[in-house]
Amino acid sequence: MSEHIVRQTRQKDAIRDALNGCDEFISAQELHRKLEDRGEHIGLATVYRQLNALAEAGRADTVRLDGQQLFRLCLLYTSPSPR
């Protein structure tokens, strides 16, 4: 059985950190704007890809509101229980 290795990159870290700083659901466009405001130059397509990858991995929740997909990090992912 083979394991899929996920490569960690600066862009993935920046997207996850920005999403972690959001208390509410946020669109990819809004998150992209926040990243740009912080001086991060990450393409909108990359933001979409990473948000969808987080959702597929169960690390982000996603909802559709007025035809727009919104994201937030799962609470269990952002606040793991102590061991």
C-alpha positions as CSV (number, residue, x, y, z in Angstrom):
1,M,0.0,0.0,0.0
2,S,1.5,3.3,-1.0
3,E,1.2,6.5,0.9
4,H,0.6,9.9,-0.7
5,I,3.3,12.3,0.4
6,V,2.2,15.9,0.8
7,R,4.9,18.4,0.3
8,Q,4.9,21.4,2.6
9,T,5.5,24.7,0.9
10,R,5.7,28.3,2.0
11,Q,2.5,29.0,0.0
12,K,0.6,26.2,1.7
13,D,1.7,27.5,5.1
14,A,0.7,31.1,4.3
15,I,-2.7,30.0,3.1
16,R,-3.3,27.8,6.1
17,D,-2.1,30.6,8.5
18,A,-4.3,33.2,6.9
19,L,-7.3,30.8,7.0
20,N,-6.5,30.1,10.6
21,G,-6.7,33.8,11.4
22,C,-10.3,33.9,10.2
23,D,-13.1,33.4,12.7
24,E,-15.8,33.1,10.1
25,F,-16.1,31.3,6.8
26,I,-14.3,33.1,4.0
27,S,-14.2,32.9,0.2
28,A,-11.1,32.1,-1.8
29,Q,-11.2,35.7,-3.2
30,E,-11.3,37.3,0.2
31,L,-8.5,35.1,1.5
32,H,-6.5,35.9,-1.6
33,R,-7.0,39.6,-0.8
34,K,-5.9,39.1,2.8
35,L,-2.7,37.3,1.6
36,E,-2.0,40.2,-0.9
37,D,-2.5,42.7,1.9
38,R,0.1,40.8,4.0
39,G,2.6,41.0,1.1
40,E,2.1,37.3,0.0
41,H,2.1,36.9,-3.7
42,I,0.1,33.8,-4.3
43,G,-2.1,33.3,-7.3
44,L,-5.8,33.0,-6.9
45,A,-5.8,29.5,-8.6
46,T,-3.3,28.3,-6.0
47,V,-5.5,29.6,-3.1
48,Y,-8.5,27.8,-4.6
49,R,-6.4,24.6,-5.1
50,Q,-5.1,24.6,-1.5
51,L,-8.5,25.4,0.1
52,N,-10.1,22.5,-1.8
53,A,-7.2,20.2,-0.8
54,L,-7.7,21.2,2.8
55,A,-11.4,20.5,2.5
56,E,-10.8,17.1,0.8
57,A,-8.4,16.2,3.6
58,G,-11.0,17.0,6.2
59,R,-9.0,19.9,7.5
60,A,-11.3,22.7,6.3
61,D,-15.1,23.0,6.4
62,T,-16.8,24.3,3.3
63,V,-20.3,25.7,2.7
64,R,-22.1,27.3,-0.2
65,L,-23.8,30.6,0.4
66,D,-25.5,32.5,-2.4
67,G,-23.6,30.4,-5.0
68,Q,-20.2,31.1,-3.4
69,Q,-18.0,28.5,-1.8
70,L,-16.7,29.5,1.6
71,F,-14.1,27.9,3.8
72,R,-12.8,27.8,7.4
73,L,-10.3,25.5,9.2
74,C,-12.0,22.7,11.1
75,L,-12.0,23.4,14.8
76,L,-10.4,20.0,15.6
77,Y,-7.6,20.9,13.2
78,T,-6.9,24.3,14.7
79,S,-7.3,23.2,18.3
80,P,-6.0,19.6,18.8
81,S,-6.7,18.1,22.2
82,P,-3.7,17.8,24.5
83,R,-2.1,14.4,25.0
